[in-house]
C-alpha cells in the first residue's frame, strides 16, 4: 500500500481548482492573467511530482523550491485577479486558503529537508 503523500494530493486538488478557475476566467473574457495563473498554479504539483524521483537530496530540495516559487507567483496572480474584480469574494475566499496552505507545507518540507 502506497504511503499517503499530503502535499502531492493537495497540490493536485489545487491544480484542478486552478483549471476550473481558468475556465471561469475565459468565460469572463480574461485571457492574459488567466494564462499566467493556470501556468504557475499547475506547475506547483508538477514540480512536486518531479521531486518524488529526485536524484539526490539537493535535487529534491531544488524541485520543491521551484514549487514554492510557483506557489508564491500563483498567490500573486490570485491577489491581482481579486483586486481587479475578476474573482468574486466567494471565489477568492475559496481558493486563497488553499494556496496559503501549500506555501506553508512547502516551506516546512524544505526547511525540514535541509536540516536532515
N, C-alpha and C positions, 0 to 999 in steps of 0.2 A: 504494500500500500504506500502510495506516494505521500510524503510529508507535506502538510499544508503550507503554502507559501503566501502569506497575507499580502505582502507588497505586490506580488505578481497578480493576485486576484483583484486587489483594489485598483491597480493601475489598468488592468484590462477592463474592469467595470467603468472606470473613469473614461477610458478611450471610447467606449460605447456611448457614454453620455455626451462626449465631445462630438462624435459623429452625428448624433441626433441633434445636438445644438447647431452644428454646421447646416443641417437640412433646414432648420427653422430660420437661420440667418439668410440662407439662399432665398427662401420664400419671401423674406423681407427685402430682397434685392441688395443685400450687403455682401460684396464679393471679395473685397481686399482683406479686411480684418478676419473674416471667416476662414480664409485660406491659411492665414497665419496661426490662428488658434487650433485649427484641425491638424496642422503640421506639428506644432510643438506639443499639443495635447496627446496625440497618438504616439509621438516619439518617446514619451516617458516610459510607457510599457515596453516598447520595442527594445530600448536600451536595457531595461531590467531583464528582459528575456535573454539578451546577449550576455549579460553578466552571469547567467546561470552556467555558461560554458567558457568562462574566463580562463585564460591560460595561466594566470598567476593571481596572487592576492592583489598585486598592484593593478593588474588589468581589471579585476573585479571592482576595485575602488574607482578606477578610471571610468568604467561603464556606468556605475551608479552616480558618479559625479556629473556625467553628461545628462543622466536622467534628472538630477537635481537642477541643473541649469535649465533644462527644458521645462521642468515644473515651474520654476521661477518665471520663465518667459510666459508660460501659459497663464499664470496668475496675472501678469501684466496685461495680457490681451483681454482676459475676462474683466478685469477692472476697467479697462478702456471701453470695452463693449457696454458695460453697465453705465459708466459715466456719460457715454454718448447716446444713451437710451435705446440701444439695440437689444439689451437684455432688460426684462422686467424685474421688479423687485423679487418676485417669486422665483423666476429662472435663476437669478443671481444667488439668492439665498439657498437654493437647492444645490448649486454646483460649487460655490465658494468654499464651504467647509471641506469638501472632498479634496480640493487642491491643497488646502492648508494641511490636511491630514497626510497627504502624500509627501509634502515638503518636510513635515516633521519626521515621518517614518524614514525617508531617505537620509535626512541629516543624521538621525540616530544610528542607522545601519552603517553609514560611512564612518562616523566617529568611533563606533564600536570596532569596526573592522581595522581601523588604523591603530587601535590600542591592543589588538590581539597579537 
